[in-house]
C-alpha cells in the first residue's frame, strides 16, 4: 500500500446499497433502530435481486453492497435463500460486497461459492457491549470465529469493521477486537467506523467519540497491521443531520489522519486539505472504501497531486 496516496471514496451512484431483508430486522439496535435499512433499495426475493441488479448494471453500476437486517441470533435474514441469486449477480460482472452477520463454516463456503468478492463483518471486542447494543447472547470470540470461517472458506477479501465508541460513544473493546483479529490473519482492508448519533434512534442524543478516541484506535490498528489498508468508513458523525456538530466530524477525520488512515469514504474538504498538507496525493475512487486496490482498474478512479 502506497502511503503517499490518500484514497477518497465516493460510493454513489456506482455502488448502490441493497437490503435483502427490506426494512426487517429482529434486533432493532439502539444506535440503528432500522433507520439505515430504509435508505437501501429492497430486494427480498432471489428473482427481485437478479432483476434489480441487472437494471442497476444497465444504468452503469460497477458493483453492489448487499446488506440487511438480522435474526435474533445475529444471522443475516434471507441470506441462504439468496445465494444462488448472488451467484447470478456475480456472473453479470458486478463486484459484490456482502455484509454477512454471523456465519458458520458451511455457510461461509456457500458464500464463497456464490462469488462474493468482499465479505464485510463486524468485529466487536467486548461481550457486555454486544449484549447491551445488539441484545444477543454472543461473545467477542463468536465474531472472531465468523472472521476465521470467512477467511478459511477462501473468499477473496474479508474486511472487518471496527466501530469506535459502539458502547454509547465510549471506548470499550476496540483495541481488544484488533488484537483478536491479529491472531487470525491480516486482512487486505480494515474499516474503522464511528458511532453516529442518529435522529430517530435511542442513542440520538449521545456525544460521539472524539478525534482523540479515533486516533487511538487507528494508530493501534496501524501498528498491528502495517500492510493492511485502513479506511474511515462512511458510517460516522457527518455534521449534517445534527445542527452545530460539523466540528465533531472534522475532529474525528483529523484524528483518523493523525492515526495513520489510508483513506476515507466521503471525506470533508478539511480532511482532504490535511492529506495534501502531509504531502499525499489524492486518489478519487467511485466505490466503497473496502474495494481492494487490485479492483481499482474496474472502477472510475483518478489521482491528483
C-alpha positions in Angstrom: 0.0 0.0 0.0 1.5 3.3 -1.1 1.3 5.6 2.0 1.9 8.7 -0.2 -1.6 8.3 -1.7 -4.8 9.2 0.2 -7.8 7.3 -1.2 -11.1 9.3 -1.2 -14.1 7.0 -1.9 -17.5 8.1 -3.2 -19.9 5.2 -3.3 -22.9 6.7 -5.1 -24.0 6.1 -7.8 -21.7 3.3 -9.0 -22.1 1.0 -5.9 -25.7 1.2 -4.7 -26.8 -0.5 -1.4 -29.4 -3.2 -1.4 -31.2 -4.7 1.6 -32.0 -8.4 1.2 -34.4 -8.2 4.1 -36.1 -4.9 3.2 -36.8 -3.0 6.4 -37.0 -6.2 8.5 -34.6 -6.7 11.4 -35.2 -8.6 14.6 -32.6 -6.7 16.6 -33.7 -3.1 16.5 -30.4 -1.9 18.0 -30.4 1.4 19.9 -27.9 3.0 17.6 -29.6 2.0 14.4 -33.3 1.4 15.0 -33.7 0.0 11.5 -33.2 3.6 10.2 -30.4 2.7 7.8 -32.3 -0.1 6.2 -34.8 2.5 4.9 -32.0 4.1 2.9 -31.3 0.9 0.9 -33.1 -0.5 -2.1 -35.2 -3.6 -1.1 -34.8 -7.0 -2.8 -36.1 -9.7 -0.5 -36.5 -12.5 -3.1 -34.0 -14.1 -5.5 -35.7 -13.0 -8.7 -36.2 -9.5 -7.4 -32.5 -9.3 -6.6 -31.4 -10.5 -10.0 -33.8 -8.2 -11.8 -32.7 -5.1 -9.7 -29.0 -5.8 -10.2 -29.5 -6.3 -13.9 -31.2 -2.9 -14.1 -28.5 -1.2 -12.0 -25.8 -2.7 -14.2 -27.5 -1.3 -17.3 -27.6 2.1 -15.6 -23.8 2.0 -15.1 -23.3 0.4 -11.7 -20.0 -1.3 -11.2 -21.0 -3.3 -8.1 -23.4 -3.6 -5.2 -23.4 -3.7 -1.4 -25.7 -6.4 -0.1 -26.8 -5.9 3.4 -29.9 -6.2 5.6 -31.3 -7.0 9.0 -30.5 -9.9 11.2 -32.5 -12.5 13.1 -32.4 -12.9 16.9 -29.0 -14.7 16.8 -27.3 -12.1 14.6 -27.5 -14.0 11.3 -28.4 -12.2 8.1 -32.1 -12.6 7.2 -32.8 -14.3 3.8 -29.1 -14.8 3.1 -29.1 -18.5 2.4 -32.0 -18.4 0.0 -30.4 -15.5 -1.9 -27.1 -17.2 -2.5 -28.0 -18.7 -5.9 -29.2 -15.2 -7.0 -26.0 -13.7 -5.7 -24.1 -16.1 -7.9 -26.1 -14.8 -10.9 -25.3 -11.2 -9.9 -21.6 -12.1 -9.8 -21.8 -13.6 -13.3 -23.1 -10.3 -14.5 -19.7 -8.9 -13.8 -20.8 -6.8 -10.8 -18.4 -6.5 -7.8 -20.2 -7.9 -4.7 -19.7 -6.7 -1.2 -21.7 -8.6 1.3 -22.4 -7.8 5.0 -22.6 -11.3 6.4 -23.7 -11.4 10.0 -22.6 -14.5 11.9 -21.7 -17.4 9.7 -20.6 -21.0 10.3 -18.1 -22.8 8.1 -20.8 -24.4 5.9 -22.4 -21.0 5.2 -19.0 -19.4 4.6 -18.2 -21.9 1.9 -21.5 -21.3 0.3 -20.9 -17.5 0.3 -17.5 -18.2 -1.4 -19.2 -20.4 -4.0 -21.7 -17.6 -4.7 -18.8 -15.5 -6.0 -18.8 -12.8 -3.3 -15.8 -10.6 -3.8 -15.7 -8.9 -0.4 -17.2 -10.2 2.8 -17.6 -7.5 5.5 -18.3 -8.4 9.1 -18.4 -6.5 12.4 -15.6 -7.3 14.9 -16.6 -6.4 18.5 -14.2 -7.0 21.3 -16.4 -6.7 24.4 -19.1 -9.2 25.3 -21.0 -6.8 27.6 -21.2 -4.3 24.7 -22.5 -7.0 22.4 -25.4 -7.8 24.8 -26.1 -4.1 25.6 -26.1 -2.8 22.0 -27.2 -5.8 19.9 -29.2 -7.7 22.5 -27.8 -11.1 21.6 -26.0 -13.7 23.7 -22.8 -13.7 21.8 -19.1 -13.1 22.7 -16.2 -11.5 21.0 -15.0 -15.0 20.2 -18.1 -15.5 18.1 -17.2 -12.6 15.9 -13.7 -13.9 15.6 -15.0 -17.3 14.6 -17.0 -15.7 11.8 -13.9 -13.9 10.5 -12.0 -17.2 10.6 -14.8 -19.1 8.8 -15.0 -16.5 6.0 -11.2 -16.4 5.8 -10.8 -20.1 5.6 -13.6 -20.5 3.1 -11.4 -18.7 0.5 -13.5 -15.6 0.0 -11.1 -13.2 -1.9 -11.3 -10.4 0.7 -12.6 -10.4 4.2 -12.9 -6.9 5.6 -13.7 -6.5 9.3 -15.4 -3.3 10.6 -14.4 -1.9 14.0 -16.9 0.6 15.4 -15.2 3.3 17.6 -17.5 4.1 20.5 -20.1 1.4 19.9 -20.8 1.3 23.7 -22.8 4.6 23.7 -19.9 6.6 22.5 -17.3 5.2 24.9 -14.2 3.2 24.0 -14.7 -0.4 25.2 -13.2 -3.4 23.4 -12.0 -1.8 20.2 -8.3 -2.4 20.9 -9.2 -6.0 22.0 -11.0 -6.6 18.8 -7.9 -5.6 16.8 -5.7 -7.8 18.9 -8.0 -10.7 18.4 -8.0 -10.2 14.6 -4.2 -10.2 14.6 -4.3 -13.8 15.9 -6.4 -14.9 12.9 -4.9 -13.2 9.8 -4.0 -10.0 8.1 -6.9 -8.7 6.0 -6.4 -6.5 3.0 -8.6 -3.8 4.5 -10.0 -2.9 7.9 -12.8 -0.3 8.0 -12.9 2.0 11.0 -16.4 3.3 11.6 -17.5 5.6 14.4 -20.8 5.5 16.3 -23.1 8.1 14.8 -25.9 9.7 16.9 -28.8 9.2 14.5 -32.1 11.0 14.7 -34.9 8.7 15.5 -32.8 6.2 17.5 -32.4 5.7 21.2 -28.8 7.0 21.1 -29.6 10.1 19.1 -28.5 12.5 21.8 -25.3 10.9 23.0 -21.9 12.5 22.5 -20.0 10.7 19.8 -16.4 9.6 20.2 -13.7 12.3 19.9 -10.9 12.6 17.4 -8.6 11.5 20.1 -10.5 8.3 20.5 -10.5 7.6 16.8 -6.7 8.4 16.6 -6.1 5.9 19.4 -7.9 3.1 17.6 -6.5 3.9 14.1 -2.9 4.2 15.4 -3.2 0.8 17.2 -4.6 -0.8 14.0 -1.7 0.7 12.0 0.8 -0.7 14.5 -0.7 -4.2 14.4 -1.5 -4.3 10.6 1.3 -2.4 8.9 0.4 -3.7 5.4 -3.3 -3.5 5.7 -5.3 -0.7 4.1 -7.1 1.2 6.9 -10.1 3.3 5.8 -12.5 5.5 7.6 -16.0 4.3 6.7 -19.0 6.5 5.8 -20.8 5.5 9.0 -19.5 8.2 11.3 -20.8 11.6 12.5 -21.1 13.8 9.5 -22.4 17.0 10.9 -25.3 17.3 8.5 -28.0 15.5 10.5 -27.3 17.2 13.8 -27.1 21.0 13.8 -23.9 22.6 15.0 -21.9 19.3 15.0 -19.7 19.8 11.9 -16.7 20.4 14.2 -17.1 16.9 15.6 -16.9 15.4 12.1 -13.7 17.3 11.3 -12.2 16.4 14.7 -12.9 12.7 14.0 -11.5 12.8 10.5 -8.3 14.7 11.5 -7.9 12.2 14.4 -8.0 9.4 11.8 -5.4 11.2 9.7 -3.1 11.5 12.7 -3.5 7.8 13.5 -2.4 6.8 10.0 -5.6 6.2 8.0 -5.1 5.4 4.3 -8.4 6.8 3.0 -12.0 7.6 3.8 -15.4 7.4 2.3 -16.8 10.9 1.5 -14.0 12.9 3.3 -14.6 16.5 4.2 -12.6 19.3 2.4 -10.7 19.7 5.7 -9.6 16.1 5.7 -8.5 16.3 2.1 -6.6 19.5 2.8 -4.9 17.8 5.7 -3.9 14.9 3.5 -2.4 17.3 0.9 -0.5 19.2 3.7 1.1 15.9 4.6 2.4 15.6 1.1 -0.1 12.9 -0.1 -1.7 12.7 -3.5 -5.4 12.4 -3.6 -6.9 9.4 -5.5 -10.6 9.8 -6.0 -12.4 6.4 -6.4 -16.0 5.9 -7.2 -16.5 2.8 -5.0 -16.8 1.8 -1.4 -13.8 2.0 0.8 -13.1 -1.7 1.2 -12.6 -2.0 -2.5 -9.3 -3.9 -3.0 -6.5 -1.9 -4.7 -6.4 -4.6 -7.5 -10.0 -3.9 -8.3 -9.5 -0.2 -8.9 -8.9 -0.8 -12.7 -12.6 -1.9 -12.8 -14.0 1.4 -11.5 -13.7 5.1 -12.1 -10.5 6.4 -10.3 -8.2 9.3 -10.8 -5.1 10.6 -9.0 -4.3 14.3 -8.5 -1.3 15.9 -6.8 
